[in-house]
Amino acid sequence: MNLSYVLNSVSLILRYFSLIILIPCICACVLKEYTAAVPFAGACVISFGLGYLFKNRNQKEEDINNLNKTEAFAIVLLTWGLICLIGVLPFIYFGLKPIDALFESVSGITATGATILSDFSQYPLTMFFWRSFSQWLGGMGIIVLFAAILPKFSIAGRQMVFAELPGSKESKLTPRIRQSAAALWSIYFFLTLLEFVILIYLGMNVFDAVCTAFSTMSGGGFSPQQNSIMAYGEYKFVWTVAVFMFIAGVNFALQYKVYVKRKILSLLRDEEFKVYLLIVLLFTTLITVTLVTHHIYDIKNAVREAFFQVMTIITTSGFASVDYAQWNLRAKLFLFLLMFTGASIGSASGGLKILRLVMIFKYMKRQISKIHHPNGVYPIKINKVIINEDIVKQMISFVFFYYAIFVITAVILVLIEQNVLTGVSAAIATIGNIGPGFGAVIGPMGSYADLNIFSKIIAIMNMFIGRLELIPFLALLHPDFWSLKKTKNLQKNK
């Protein structure tokens, strides 16, 4: 691994990120919370300073186009790690303890939505803007953002984007990664703006509409209200947010084909979308029937609340329109099962992703067929395209490691917290970037504030690993990742 390439790339990202982090300063001035601008100004200076420190002045910035996969993984890990640390400063300034500040920062940047806050009234509005805005930045991907806006990443950006978003290689929109990244961000921005306008039209105040739109399209779920969407008390907001959560769970590359290229039938032909839609309809129906038969709601209210909660779990958004922890066991079991799916690859959703589950199902079906016909050839196809066997193996490995990390961290959390429900749901809620879990402690109306400090550290690790979808993390375990190469002098004239 060429450390100089890695540091130069991170340097470039941090210097531009220092400009982005000034946006909360503008928000503070608009809201007349002038003192709230101080930590963001400080974070801006730190981000720029680190970027300046990492820059290798003896190497041309164009040389980063020689990146290999290992270096791309290192850039993604270092960039996300440093930005999460930079995001800690505002939370410490607003009174959070260091470990709680790190928890809130990582939860925001990774678009998880698990919160450490228990009393929203003691914090300025600017902090809630930053929570939602950080989710919006992380939802589509920080590397994807800079691949879209920085010409210097026109070539190297390809390796970096695929390192940040495993599985996106098959969803590229154009031959050039910069154009693809810009297309994804344009759809992402347009949908966020559309939700904001609709929420304003329906009567939500401007600040809450901005934060809600940021947190919905990112699949994050941070709300400026302590009781989330339930605090607004109006069904029109529940339905609007639920619909946009559904949209956020659809592959943005697929949406680009529908909105821009007018290929509307692409939705109906896409296997992952069809399974996604089927799961949503199935679990909404099952939960609706459960809620009605147990006399929790009438049919109208049951459909609305079932659909909203299904969307918030499957898209890993973390919003809540009711305290579903109070529902009966069967309804909660259905929601718990959804925690192991996630929505589409290439969406704002976290979790395992439906395409991987489809792939595993087809692999199992092929193995069963081979029992009866050992010499038969059964290629695995997605959307009528034969999938390379190496990709199939990667998918299987991913699912194995995902569940292995879940089981290990769940056992540790159960032992620490001495509560099975809290430990298991916290493990899947954090590695799946879902946010709230189950139970009175970390349920939809609770927070992670009362967890043991070691539980919080494990949750932070899970959120980080889950958002980067394991691959960069697993790359750390290979000796080649730590093998440093000396920088070659690529200048012609010495």
Stockholm file with secondary structure:
# STOCKHOLM 1.0

chainA/1-494         MNLSYVLNSVSLILRYFSLIILIPCICACVLKEYTAAVPFAGACVISFGLGYLFKNRNQKEEDINNLNKTEAFAIVLLTWGLICLIGVLPFIYFGLKPIDALFESVSGITATGATILSDFSQYPLTMFFWRSFSQWLGGMGIIVLFAAILPKFSIAGRQMVFAELPGSKESKLTPRIRQSAAALWSIYFFLTLLEFVILIYLGMNVFDAVCTAFSTMSGGGFSPQQNSIMAYGEYKFVWTVAVFMFIAGVNFALQYKVYVKRKILSLLRDEEFKVYLLIVLLFTTLITVTLVTHHIYDIKNAVREAFFQVMTIITTSGFASVDYAQWNLRAKLFLFLLMFTGASIGSASGGLKILRLVMIFKYMKRQISKIHHPNGVYPIKINKVIINEDIVKQMISFVFFYYAIFVITAVILVLIEQNVLTGVSAAIATIGNIGPGFGAVIGPMGSYADLNIFSKIIAIMNMFIGRLELIPFLALLHPDFWSLKKTKNLQKNK
#=GR chainA/1-494 SS CBHHHHHHHHHHHHHHHHHHTTHHHHHHHHTTCGGGGHHHHHHHHHHHHHHHHHCCTTSCGGGGGGCCHHHHHHHHHHHHHHHHHHTHHHHHHTTCCHHHHHHHHHHHHTTCCCCCCSCGGGSCHHHHHHHHHHHHHHHHCHHHHHHHHCGGGTTHHHHHHHHHSTTGGGGCCSSSHHHHHHHHHHHHHHHHHHHHHHHHHTTCCHHHHHHHHHHHHTTCCCCSSTTGGGGGCCHHHHHHHHHHHHHHTSCHHHHHHHHTSCCTHHHHHCHHHHHHHHHHHHHHHHHHHHHHHTTSSCHHHHHHHHHHHHHHHHTTCCCCSSCGGGSCHHHHHHHHHHTTTCCCTTSSCCSSCHHHHHHHHHHHHHHHHHHHCTTCCCCCEETTEECCHHHHHHHHHHHHHHHHHHHHHHHHHHHHHTCHHHHHHHHHHHHTTCCCCSHHHHSTTCCSTTSCHHHHHHHHHHHHHHHTTSHHHHHTTSGGGGCCBCCCCCCSCC
#=GC SS_cons         CBHHHHHHHHHHHHHHHHHHTTHHHHHHHHTTCGGGGHHHHHHHHHHHHHHHHHCCTTSCGGGGGGCCHHHHHHHHHHHHHHHHHHTHHHHHHTTCCHHHHHHHHHHHHTTCCCCCCSCGGGSCHHHHHHHHHHHHHHHHCHHHHHHHHCGGGTTHHHHHHHHHSTTGGGGCCSSSHHHHHHHHHHHHHHHHHHHHHHHHHTTCCHHHHHHHHHHHHTTCCCCSSTTGGGGGCCHHHHHHHHHHHHHHTSCHHHHHHHHTSCCTHHHHHCHHHHHHHHHHHHHHHHHHHHHHHTTSSCHHHHHHHHHHHHHHHHTTCCCCSSCGGGSCHHHHHHHHHHTTTCCCTTSSCCSSCHHHHHHHHHHHHHHHHHHHCTTCCCCCEETTEECCHHHHHHHHHHHHHHHHHHHHHHHHHHHHHTCHHHHHHHHHHHHTTCCCCSHHHHSTTCCSTTSCHHHHHHHHHHHHHHHTTSHHHHHTTSGGGGCCBCCCCCCSCC
//
